[in-house]
């Protein structure tokens, strides 16, 4: 048994093909893992942006309602000499 030469019954082309295929497989799994991680990051950023947009829209929609409710609770006292409200 010599350690420098492969045994005679092993086909070198099959061995080389299996090494190349294993490199392709490793490359596939690396690219697949990176793409899954990048997709997760993109989706989380999208949901964060969506959350901010939703908060802004709801704030703008609720502000007039809250304003009118506060005006009903705390009525504004009007002066009788209010020249802006009078018409001669």
PEPENOR-V639971 format. One record per residue. RES is the residue in three letters. PSI is psi in whole degrees, -180 to 180 (none if undefined). BURIAL is I if it has 24 or more other C-alpha atoms within 12 Angstrom, else O. D_LAST is the distance of its C-alpha to the last C-alpha in Angstrom with 1 decimal. Layout:
res	psi	burial	d_last
RES	PSI	BURIAL	D_LAST
RES	PSI	BURIAL	D_LAST
This chain:
res	psi	burial	d_last
UNK	123	O	120.5
UNK	144	O	118.9
UNK	-13	O	115.4
UNK	-32	O	114.8
UNK	143	O	115.1
UNK	158	O	113.4
UNK	155	O	115.7
UNK	-24	O	117.1
UNK	0	O	115.5
UNK	129	O	111.8
UNK	121	O	110.2
UNK	-34	O	108.3
UNK	-37	O	106.0
UNK	-41	O	104.8
UNK	-44	O	104.3
UNK	-40	O	102.3
UNK	-40	O	100.2
UNK	-35	O	99.4
UNK	-43	O	98.4
UNK	-43	O	96.1
UNK	-38	O	94.7
UNK	-34	O	94.0
UNK	-41	O	92.2
UNK	-39	O	90.1
UNK	-44	O	89.4
UNK	-42	O	88.4
UNK	-42	O	86.2
UNK	-48	O	84.6
UNK	-34	O	83.9
UNK	-48	O	82.5
UNK	-39	O	80.1
UNK	-44	O	79.2
UNK	-44	O	78.5
UNK	-40	O	76.4
UNK	-36	O	74.4
UNK	-43	O	73.7
UNK	-45	O	72.5
UNK	-36	O	70.3
UNK	-42	O	68.8
UNK	-40	O	68.1
UNK	-43	O	66.3
UNK	-42	O	64.3
UNK	-41	O	63.3
UNK	-39	O	62.3
UNK	-38	O	60.2
UNK	-44	O	58.5
UNK	-33	O	57.7
UNK	-43	O	56.4
UNK	-40	O	54.0
UNK	-38	O	53.1
UNK	-44	O	52.4
UNK	-44	O	50.0
UNK	-41	O	48.2
UNK	-40	O	47.9
UNK	-42	O	46.5
UNK	-44	O	43.9
UNK	-45	O	42.9
UNK	-37	O	42.8
UNK	-45	O	40.8
UNK	-30	O	38.1
UNK	-35	O	38.1
UNK	-20	O	37.9
UNK	-46	O	35.4
UNK	-36	O	32.2
UNK	-47	O	33.8
UNK	-37	O	34.6
UNK	-48	O	31.1
UNK	-33	O	29.5
UNK	-41	O	32.2
UNK	-35	O	31.6
UNK	-32	O	27.8
UNK	-37	O	28.9
UNK	-44	O	31.5
UNK	86	O	29.4
UNK	148	O	25.8
UNK	127	O	23.2
UNK	132	O	21.6
UNK	138	O	17.9
UNK	151	O	16.5
UNK	-21	O	13.9
UNK	28	O	12.5
UNK	105	O	12.2
UNK	-21	O	9.7
UNK	-26	O	10.9
UNK	-13	O	10.1
UNK	146	O	6.6
UNK	130	O	3.8
UNK	none	O	0.0
